[in-house]
Structure formats: C-alpha cells, structure tokens
C-alpha cells in the first residue's frame, strides 16, 4: 500500500471511477460527499474513509484530487467556509482535474499558495471507461517540483501524463482539446445524418472513412458505441461540453483570438441543452440533426417511407 495519503472530492460520473482506481492502486483514500451520497457509500464499501467536508478531507490528506463541474465549485471546495484551505497543512498538494477557465484556475492556485498549499491544474480526457482503468490522458499545469511530487497519484490515474507548463496551462491545453472535440462531434452529426438521409448505411460509411483521411477517435469510438446504437446515456454531458466551449470563448476573448466556429458550436450545444439533452452524452447534439432530417442514424433509415432518391447527375 502507498504511504501517500490521498483525498478525493467530486465523485461524479468520472470522479467515482477515478477514486476507485486510486483505492485499487493502494492509496489510503479519504472522501466526502459533494452533491450525491450514493457514490460515497459505494466507495466506502471499497475501503474509502468518509468525512464531512473538504476541510476534513484536507486534514487527513497529503494530496487531494478534486473533480467538480466548474470554477464556482472548485473555488467553494478549495476556498469556501469548509474548504481545503482551512484543513490542509503547508506542503499539501491539490490536483484539480476539473475543466475551468485558466484565469480562474490561476486565481485559486494563488490563493492556496499564499497558505503554503501547492496546486496543479490537471484536467483529464478519456471519459468514465478510461477513468475506471487508470488510462486517462492528463495535461498538467504547475510547478515542476510539485508535479514530480504528485506523479505517483497521477500515474495511478492516467496512461498519458504531460507537464505542459505553469499554473493554468493544463486548462489551456484541455480547452484546446474540447474545442476540437465539440466542433468535430457536430461535423460527424451533420455528415452522417446526410448519409443516412441519402440512403447510405452508416456503419459501412464509418468503416470506409476509418480507412480514409477523415478517420478520428470520435468516429472510431463515439459513432460506433453511441450513435450507431442509439445510446446517449450519460458520459461526458452535453451541458459540460457547452460549459467548456464557453470557457474557451472567454479565454479567446481575453486574448483577442477570433473563434467563429466555436461560437456557433457553443450555440448548438446550448440548443441541445434547451431541448432537454443537457445530461445526456454530448453526442446527443446529433439528435438536433436527426430530428430535423427525420432519420435515425442507428437504424440507417428514414422515419417514414418517403425518402428522396439521390440520382446521379
């Protein structure tokens, strides 16, 4: 068993399997509820020690992993009335795996640093499946010495761990990643809705494209395991993708960088959330296109018998 005592705050769809992975790796783990007691009880049964709040987690831990939805929750967990800042000893390390605006991450890191607490912004990519196997991709911002100290915890959680620069740079790289993913998912939704409406078999089209220049991770995994199975169960939520694109736009605005396509993508995810898809996986953005075209990508068929025939010109 590792001698490094670890705390975990934020036991959501990805946080719970991350915490379970740390337990399997042998870390003594202290947790508390953030919004939901069910994962806390499941992890208690696996050996986690449960306490009342983030302050108590910090008092019991040398390293604390946080994984909560957005900057206000990170600030509350770290700096709030019962936050980490009130329980952590000097030298404690906070590894924040949330995806938030870089400026907010830097502000929180500075406030913790004033109390002798080091922080790494370490947003993650890979979803619940790779969280459960300890194969996440983790991009880390912060001091190199702190990164070196935290490496055993990071290595238990991720298969690809990269120190990308000082505080805030992990968030920058993650926003780049999600800006690409958010727009790419929309492109896939548009293209495959058109293909099915025209009469093509979506599964066959995917196989061909995976051997062509259009091949990508989302086409390989998300189309196959989600849209082709009409499966939009919670994974990376539509509302979280919208939030991340908003953070990217906020960052770009501060830097004077135009992001026209990202702006449109943000509006489309906002539309999907407004239509009730906010808690579903972000590939639910495809439902906007499928509904408008009256097709279902999973079946490869139009929802009525009046499909127009595409003729060669």
Number of C-alpha atoms within 10 A of each C-alpha: 9 13 9 15 16 25 29 28 26 29 26 21 18 22 24 21 23 29 31 24 20 24 21 15 17 14 22 20 25 27 29 25 20 17 11 12 11 12 20 23 15 13 21 16 10 12 15 23 17 18 15 12 18 33 22 21 27 28 17 22 24 20 25 27 26 24 26 23 18 17 19 13 18 25 18 14 23 26 18 16 12 16 20 27 25 17 19 27 17 15 15 24 26 29 27 28 25 24 29 29 23 25 19 17 25 21 14 18 23 16 17 22 17 11 15 16 20 22 29 29 29 34 26 25 22 16 17 20 15 18 24 20 16 25 21 25 21 26 25 31 30 23 15 15 9 18 21 11 12 19 13 14 20 24 17 20 27 23 15 15 18 16 18 19 15 15 24 24 24 29 31 24 20 25 24 13 12 18 24 13 17 23 20 16 21 20 14 18 23 17 15 25 27 18 16 24 24 17 15 15 17 25 17 10 13 19 14 13 14 15 10 10 8 11 14 13 10 16 19 14 11 19 24 18 14 17 23 17 13 16 17 22 14 17 16 20 21 25 20 18 24 25 20 24 25 21 23 26 22 16 17 13 12 10 9 9 11 11 13 10 10 18 15 12 23 23 14 18 28 19 16 22 20 11 12 11 23 22 17 20 21 28 28 29 27 24 22 20 20 22 12 10 16 17 21 23 27 18 16 20 19 20 15 8 7 7 15 10 9 9 6 4 3
